[in-house]
Amino acid sequence: MRAFDTHLPIDDALPELAAALSAGSRAVLVAPPGAGKTTRVPLALLDEPWVEGRRILVLEPRRLAARAAAERMASTLGEQAGQTVGYRARFGSRIGRATRIEVITEGIFTRMMLDDPELAGVAAVLFDEFHERSLDADLGLALALDAQSALREDLRLLVMSATLDGARVARLLGDGRRDAAPVIESLGRAYPVETRYAGRDPRAPIERQMAEAVRRALAEETGSVLAFLPGAAEIRRTENLLREAIADPRVEIAPLYGALDARAQDRAIEPAPAGTRKVVLATSIAETSLTIEGVRLVVDSGLARVPRYEPGVGMTRLETVRVSRAAADQRRGRAGRTEPGVAIRLWNEAETASLPAYATPEILAADLAGFVLDLALWGVSDPSTLAFLDPPPAAALAEARSLLAALGALDADGRVTGHGRAMARLPLEPRLSRLVLEGARRGGGEKAARIAAVLSERGLGGLDVDLAHRLDLLASDRSRRGEEARRMAARWAEEAGRLVERDAAATPSPAALLAHAFPDRLARTRGDGRRFVLANGRGGALDPAAPLARARFLAVAEMSGSAEEARILLAAEIDEAEIEAEFGDQITEAEETSFDAAAGALRARKVRRLGALVLSEKPARVAAGMATGRALARAAAARGIERLAWSAAQRQWLDRVRFLHTAAPETWPDLSDAALAASVEDWLAPLLTEATSLNALDAELLGRALPGLLDWELARRLDAEAPTHFEAPTGSRLPVDYAAEGGPTISVRVQELFGLGTHPALAGGRVPLVLALLSPAHRPIQVTRDLPSFWAGSWREVRAEMRGRYPRHPWPEDPASAEATRRAKPRG
């Protein structure tokens, strides 16, 4: 094994690791931050016999980490990157003929696997910082395991991480000869870190609290500061506040996030010159893989910005979330890499326990279109046939397949089309691949590629909502990042030109190209100078002051916020003629009928649509029929069944049937308001086939609908089991209140029930009728469900009280045998 001049904590674990990879082909390495695994393990393995002069691939989740790791390893060897150690990333690569260790980003590895499943010339693949669980890392590992099993038994796979459930990954890597791959752990060397909790006011901007915490840390402690913020916008605002508050020229303030060019990123991670201090304001990009010399103070906002994909909306939005405990520990560990440090957390200590243990794996929350296309190219339609720590969600897979079919990448059977293979040749997500290929086919490849660059690189071309402005800024951007982006776009355009045949169609505008990538996000104004409705049926909004807010149609690329009305972040104005020219074969014309709730009537219109997007419409005459009957019936149900124009008799009829359903649900139908609303198209719509307004829905029409709700046999039994009236012994017909709270009830003067020895019942004798007994003055005396018990029991007390009040009325001692009467006793 190679020897090194300086000792790192990981060195103690290297012999065990080398032995594991000599004896087997898979292993897991767990080492804390600062142990040196990223830069020491690849060099240590380079001279192992099983390498045999082949290359070692090291996968990093970010371009900055890949470049920094390669340069650090090259420096260890006394070389420049591009010699023994090189790197590949989207913006620039340094690889030479003598390169034996290639540090690459995870997305590039997926492309390598698809181009060469055997990975010829590769001895080992090292998945660094696997705990971040990016979609590319999960997919890359699954493909590598599959290729190793079928094609390359000699290929070594090593999963490395600082915070990881090593046992779970080891079980995933079990190769059949053992239950799990060996797990090698390095104890590392962490200097003590004091943790302080500063709390945070959720009502105040995080930037102000971060700036104050940094200023206070500089005043109270020595060393440089690494401050974690959720995104570039918060970093810029914090930077401005610090520049206003700190006048000391010996303090350098350096932002660090992915959208910066390489020179600016290098300045942020370089050690502060002697006699100076540095404040690095970083996103999660600085959590792993990087060591920023001189940092012994960490200020953590506890927030991160992550993409969240909504399958039902087809939209990815950035969401600011609380970090996981694992991420918080990673951030804290940055303060103790080179000396004892201090970590200041902008939350209360008790809140730490409520943080999630780990961040949500990207495979559970990402757009899976590129993932599904890659699997299809690998020959896999069912992801469960490959080894994933977490299976991808079914809803997101279905949405991805639908999108790929709409883009022409998959056929009806889910197989990759020729167009899909061409899309996969470009290092872009499927939507952007489609955009670049469409541009190349029609002579606008470089224009399309620059649009793809702006869309795939956050902040490139600025942050203006209007795509045209971003393209202008990219064209005039003289920074290293801008130049690299234009060169990259030129390469994409050149590759796309080789993949498609040029046709004679006119070069489309940037908006039309955007629409080909995002056909579901073509949008039309709602007419209020701010809000738009998209072809996928969702809503979007612009700042009313934005010039694009006055547009009639937009091609939208980026949105954020709630699915109901998301904020439009990037779009281009497109006119109706362009939509017709580009998507004419998908435009439909139809006559549509809808219900006008305010007028209570149906309205018809002739509509031209692209998906849910209405291009034009004009009024039409409503043609009454079964369809309009169903529409009116649904509208009536939506207003509420209880609000229909029922007569008193009809309401009682419903109440009677509902009572019998409660008594015998297996025999009598459910005619509750909810049940009637659910079946309204069956019982009400046939009576509305000649109507166009709810004005037609009167009591007469409802009266024709009710009989059809019962079959002949039940209709015959209704009057017997739930009569409308109760006939008292006096011959009085008393209405039964079936809607009464206590059950079917009659109100009756007690004298009219004299002589009645059995209690009256309904529903074939199963349910007693509730008797509300009244005095001769129609005042309540008592309520009973058992008349014989009342006669034999409490009647005595009632009689004693009532005789004094109503002496002219009979109050017999034995009412069960007395004669019922409606009259008072004769005078005298």
Sequence and secondary structure as in RCSB ss.txt:
>XXXX:A:sequence
MRAFDTHLPIDDALPELAAALSAGSRAVLVAPPGAGKTTRVPLALLDEPWVEGRRILVLEPRRLAARAAAERMAS
TLGEQAGQTVGYRARFGSRIGRATRIEVITEGIFTRMMLDDPELAGVAAVLFDEFHERSLDADLGLALALDAQSA
LREDLRLLVMSATLDGARVARLLGDGRRDAAPVIESLGRAYPVETRYAGRDPRAPIERQMAEAVRRALAEETGSV
LAFLPGAAEIRRTENLLREAIADPRVEIAPLYGALDARAQDRAIEPAPAGTRKVVLATSIAETSLTIEGVRLVVD
SGLARVPRYEPGVGMTRLETVRVSRAAADQRRGRAGRTEPGVAIRLWNEAETASLPAYATPEILAADLAGFVLDL
ALWGVSDPSTLAFLDPPPAAALAEARSLLAALGALDADGRVTGHGRAMARLPLEPRLSRLVLEGARRGGGEKAAR
IAAVLSERGLGGLDVDLAHRLDLLASDRSRRGEEARRMAARWAEEAGRLVERDAAATPSPAALLAHAFPDRLART
RGDGRRFVLANGRGGALDPAAPLARARFLAVAEMSGSAEEARILLAAEIDEAEIEAEFGDQITEAEETSFDAAAG
ALRARKVRRLGALVLSEKPARVAAGMATGRALARAAAARGIERLAWSAAQRQWLDRVRFLHTAAPETWPDLSDAA
LAASVEDWLAPLLTEATSLNALDAELLGRALPGLLDWELARRLDAEAPTHFEAPTGSRLPVDYAAEGGPTISVRV
QELFGLGTHPALAGGRVPLVLALLSPAHRPIQVTRDLPSFWAGSWREVRAEMRGRYPRHPWPEDPASAEATRRAK
PRG
>XXXX:A:secstr
    SS  GGGGGHHHHHHHHHH SEEEEE  TTS HHHHHHHHHTT TTTTT EEEEEESSHHHHHHHHHHHHH
HTT  TTSSEEEE SS EE  TT  EEEEEHHHHHHHHHH TT TTEEEEEETTGGG  HHHHHHHHHHHHHHHH
T TT EEEEEESS  HHHHHHHT  SSSSS  EEE       EEEEE    TTS HHHHHHHHHHHHHHHS SEE
EEE SSHHHHHHHHHHHHHH   TTEEEEEE TTS HHHHHHHHS   TT EEEEEE GGGSSS   TTEEEEEE
  EEEEEEEETTTTEEEEEEEE  HHHHHHHHHGGGSSS EEEEESS GGGGGGS SS   GGGTS  HHHHHHH
HHHT S GGGS  SS   HHHHHHHHHHHHHTTSB TTS B HHHHHHHHSSS HHHHHHHHHHHHTT HHHHHH
HHHHHHSTTTT S SBHHHHHHHHHH  SHHHHHHHHHHHHHHHHHHHHS   SS    HHHHHHHH GGGEEEE
 SSSSEEEETTS EEE  TTSGGGG SEEEEEEEES SSEEEEEEEEE  HHHHHHHHGGG EEEEEEEEETTTT
EEEEEEEEEETTEEEEEEEE    SHHHHHHHHHHHHHH GGGS   HHHHHHHHHHHHHHHH TTTS   SHHH
HHHTHHHHTGGGGTT SBGGG  HHHHHHHGGGGS HHHHHHHHHHS SEEE TTS EEE BTT TTSSEEEEEG
GGGTT  S  EETTTTEE EEEEE TTS EEEEES HHHHHHTTHHHHHHHHHHH TTS   S GGGS   SS  
   
